[in-house]
């Protein structure tokens, strides 16, 4: 596969996950990733990503925008939690079943490295911040907005972890909705 082949960004992501899984994050170089991606160059890699860590978090801005846009598009009558549920529906719709195996491998790579786990925490916080901001724009004050957003992010990640198990046959959308409903019930039981 030559440099002119399409989908260089996707090929770089897949090559990085493969190499990180095979050799470890620290032992893998950007040059190796570019070469594995079909003979690309280090320069090509840096056109898409600022460093090798960011190759694993490529969708963060898109996910943040999806969440915020879905909250903004929720009906005016929607409660904060209903707006967050709509956001979960929007983001989980982007995860097709064919991404399950890739997601499972990505999770293993991130879990195996403290630097990547730390970066994952920042991604999680950014997603919550995007939802909080969207809820604030709807007139939901804090702490209600931030609590609803955190609940949504928590539901997404619990569902994602369960969904990325190849033995799980549930869709990510169904898993996220179920988890969100369980968390809402758990909060109601606290009172």
C-alpha positions as CSV (number, residue, x, y, z in Angstrom):
1,X,0.0,0.0,0.0
2,X,1.6,3.3,-1.1
3,X,1.5,6.8,0.3
4,X,-1.2,7.8,-2.2
5,X,-3.7,5.3,-0.8
6,X,-6.7,6.8,0.8
7,X,-7.5,6.9,4.5
8,X,-4.0,7.6,5.8
9,X,-5.3,8.8,9.1
10,X,-7.3,5.6,9.7
11,X,-4.4,3.5,8.6
12,X,-2.1,5.3,11.0
13,X,-4.5,4.7,13.9
14,X,-4.9,1.0,13.2
15,X,-1.1,0.6,12.7
16,X,-0.4,2.3,16.0
17,X,-2.9,0.1,17.9
18,X,-1.4,-3.0,16.3
19,X,2.2,-2.0,17.1
20,X,1.4,-0.8,20.7
21,X,-0.3,-4.2,21.3
22,X,2.6,-6.1,19.8
23,X,5.5,-4.2,21.2
24,X,4.2,-1.8,23.8
25,X,3.6,1.9,23.7
26,X,7.0,3.0,24.8
27,X,8.9,0.6,22.4
28,X,7.0,1.8,19.3
29,X,8.2,4.8,17.3
30,X,6.3,7.1,15.0
31,X,8.5,5.9,12.1
32,X,7.4,2.3,12.7
33,X,3.8,3.4,12.9
34,X,4.1,5.3,9.6
35,X,5.8,2.3,7.9
36,X,3.2,-0.2,9.2
37,X,0.5,2.1,7.8
38,X,1.5,1.3,4.3
39,X,4.8,3.0,3.7
40,X,3.9,6.4,5.0
41,X,6.4,8.8,6.4
42,X,7.0,10.3,9.8
43,X,6.1,13.7,8.2
44,X,2.8,12.3,7.1
45,X,2.1,11.0,10.6
46,X,2.7,14.5,12.0
47,X,0.3,16.1,9.6
48,X,-2.4,14.2,11.4
49,X,-1.2,13.9,15.0
50,X,1.0,16.0,17.2
51,X,2.5,13.0,18.9
52,X,2.1,9.2,19.1
53,X,-0.1,9.4,22.1
54,X,-2.7,11.5,20.3
55,X,-3.1,8.9,17.6
56,X,-5.3,6.9,20.1
57,X,-7.5,9.8,20.9
58,X,-8.3,11.0,17.4
59,X,-12.1,11.2,17.8
60,X,-12.2,13.4,20.9
61,X,-13.2,16.7,19.2
62,X,-15.8,14.9,17.0
63,X,-17.3,13.1,20.1
64,X,-17.4,16.3,22.1
65,X,-19.2,18.1,19.2
66,X,-21.7,15.2,18.8
67,X,-22.6,15.3,22.5
68,X,-23.0,19.1,22.6
69,X,-25.0,19.2,19.4
70,X,-27.4,16.4,20.5
71,X,-28.0,18.2,23.8
72,X,-28.7,21.5,21.9
73,X,-31.1,19.7,19.5
74,X,-33.1,18.0,22.3
75,X,-36.6,19.3,22.6
76,X,-37.1,22.4,24.8
77,X,-39.3,20.2,27.1
78,X,-36.4,17.7,27.7
79,X,-35.1,17.5,31.2
80,X,-31.3,17.7,31.7
81,X,-31.1,13.9,31.9
82,X,-33.3,13.4,28.8
83,X,-31.0,15.8,26.9
84,X,-28.0,13.7,28.1
85,X,-29.7,10.5,27.0
86,X,-30.2,12.0,23.6
87,X,-26.4,12.8,23.6
88,X,-25.6,9.2,24.5
89,X,-27.8,8.1,21.6
90,X,-25.9,10.3,19.2
91,X,-22.4,9.3,20.2
92,X,-23.2,5.6,20.4
93,X,-24.7,5.6,17.0
94,X,-21.2,6.2,15.6
95,X,-19.9,2.9,17.0
96,X,-20.8,0.1,14.6
97,X,-20.4,-3.5,15.5
98,X,-17.4,-3.8,13.2
99,X,-15.5,-1.5,15.6
100,X,-15.9,-3.8,18.6
101,X,-12.7,-5.8,18.1
102,X,-10.7,-2.6,17.4
103,X,-12.2,-1.0,20.5
104,X,-11.3,-4.0,22.6
105,X,-7.6,-3.9,21.4
106,X,-7.5,-0.1,21.9
107,X,-8.8,-0.5,25.5
108,X,-6.0,-3.1,26.3
109,X,-3.4,-0.7,24.9
110,X,-4.6,2.2,27.0
111,X,-5.0,0.2,30.2
112,X,-1.4,-1.1,29.9
113,X,0.2,2.4,30.0
114,X,-0.1,5.0,32.7
115,X,0.6,7.9,30.3
116,X,-2.3,6.7,28.1
117,X,-4.6,6.1,31.1
118,X,-3.9,9.7,32.2
119,X,-4.7,11.0,28.7
120,X,-7.9,9.0,28.7
121,X,-8.9,10.8,31.9
122,X,-8.5,14.1,30.1
123,X,-10.6,12.9,27.2
124,X,-13.3,11.9,29.6
125,X,-13.2,15.3,31.3
126,X,-13.4,17.0,27.9
127,X,-16.6,15.0,27.0
128,X,-18.2,15.9,30.3
129,X,-17.2,19.6,29.8
130,X,-18.8,19.6,26.4
131,X,-22.0,18.3,27.8
132,X,-22.0,20.6,30.8
133,X,-21.5,23.6,28.5
134,X,-24.3,22.5,26.2
135,X,-26.6,22.0,29.2
136,X,-25.6,25.5,30.5
137,X,-26.6,27.0,27.2
138,X,-30.0,25.3,27.6
139,X,-30.3,27.2,30.9
140,X,-29.4,24.3,33.2
141,X,-27.3,25.8,36.1
142,X,-24.4,24.0,37.9
143,X,-24.2,21.7,39.7
144,X,-27.2,20.1,37.9
145,X,-25.5,20.5,34.5
146,X,-22.2,19.0,35.5
147,X,-23.8,16.2,37.5
148,X,-26.0,15.2,34.5
149,X,-23.0,15.4,32.2
150,X,-20.9,13.3,34.5
151,X,-23.6,10.7,34.8
152,X,-23.8,10.5,31.0
153,X,-20.0,10.1,30.6
154,X,-19.9,7.5,33.3
155,X,-22.7,5.6,31.6
156,X,-20.9,5.8,28.3
157,X,-17.6,4.5,29.6
158,X,-19.2,1.6,31.6
159,X,-21.2,0.6,28.5
160,X,-18.2,1.0,26.3
161,X,-16.1,-1.3,28.5
162,X,-18.9,-3.9,28.4
163,X,-19.5,-3.5,24.7
164,X,-15.9,-3.9,23.7
165,X,-15.9,-7.4,25.1
166,X,-16.3,-9.5,21.9
167,X,-18.6,-11.9,23.8
168,X,-21.1,-9.1,24.4
169,X,-23.7,-9.1,21.6
170,X,-25.5,-5.9,22.8
171,X,-25.1,-2.8,20.7
172,X,-23.3,0.1,22.3
173,X,-26.4,2.2,22.1
174,X,-28.5,-0.4,24.0
175,X,-25.7,-0.9,26.6
176,X,-25.4,2.9,27.1
177,X,-29.1,3.4,27.5
178,X,-29.4,0.5,29.9
179,X,-26.4,1.7,32.0
180,X,-27.7,5.2,32.0
181,X,-31.1,4.0,33.3
182,X,-29.4,1.9,36.0
183,X,-27.3,4.9,37.1
184,X,-30.4,7.1,37.2
185,X,-32.2,4.4,39.3
186,X,-29.2,4.2,41.7
187,X,-29.3,7.9,42.2
188,X,-33.0,7.9,42.9
189,X,-32.4,5.2,45.5
190,X,-29.9,7.4,47.4
191,X,-32.6,9.7,48.6
